[in-house]
Amino acid sequence: MTDCLSSNNCILLNEELNESLVFYHITMRQRWDKMAAKKNKNGQRTINYINYLKNKRHAKLFLIVISFIMF
């Protein structure tokens, strides 16, 4: 593990992981935006909007934790 920083393979692996995490975050964000955009008959936001805010916070925490683990 100590030699990981000097090896090119490890750096490439970190870059690939970061790209996949960003892609995952973007796709989930689009899905949550779509969910949050739904409104009920009265024109109010549904319960999905509350879940959207929770999931958004969880995604940020997830990305921060993974970033710390990788670096």
C-alpha positions in Angstrom: 0.0 0.0 0.0 2.9 2.4 0.6 4.1 1.9 -3.0 0.6 2.7 -4.3 1.3 6.5 -4.6 4.4 6.0 -6.8 2.8 3.4 -9.1 1.0 4.5 -12.3 -1.6 1.7 -12.0 -2.9 3.0 -8.7 -3.2 6.6 -10.0 -5.1 5.4 -13.1 -7.4 3.3 -10.9 -8.1 6.4 -8.7 -8.9 8.5 -11.8 -11.2 5.8 -13.1 -13.0 5.5 -9.8 -13.4 9.3 -9.5 -14.9 9.4 -13.1 -17.3 6.6 -12.3 -18.4 8.3 -9.0 -19.0 11.6 -10.8 -21.0 9.8 -13.5 -23.0 8.0 -10.8 -23.7 11.2 -9.0 -24.9 13.0 -12.1 -27.2 10.2 -13.1 -28.7 9.9 -9.6 -29.1 13.7 -9.5 -31.0 13.6 -12.8 -33.3 10.9 -11.4 -33.9 12.8 -8.2 -34.6 16.0 -10.1 -37.2 14.1 -12.2 -38.8 12.7 -9.0 -38.9 16.0 -7.3 -40.4 17.7 -10.3 -43.6 15.6 -10.0 -46.5 17.3 -8.4 -49.8 16.1 -7.1 -53.3 17.2 -8.2 -53.2 20.3 -6.0 -49.9 21.5 -7.5 -47.9 20.8 -4.4 -44.7 18.8 -4.3 -45.2 15.1 -3.3 -43.4 13.2 -0.6 -40.7 12.5 -3.3 -39.4 16.0 -2.8 -38.5 15.2 0.9 -36.8 12.0 -0.2 -35.0 13.9 -2.9 -33.4 16.3 -0.3 -32.4 13.3 1.9 -30.9 11.4 -1.1 -29.0 14.5 -2.2 -27.4 14.9 1.2 -26.6 11.2 1.3 -24.9 11.3 -2.1 -22.7 14.2 -1.0 -21.7 12.3 2.2 -21.0 9.2 0.1 -18.7 11.0 -2.3 -16.9 12.7 0.5 -16.3 9.4 2.4 -15.1 7.6 -0.8 -12.8 10.6 -1.6 -11.2 10.4 1.9 -10.8 6.6 1.6 -9.1 6.9 -1.8 -6.7 9.7 -0.8 
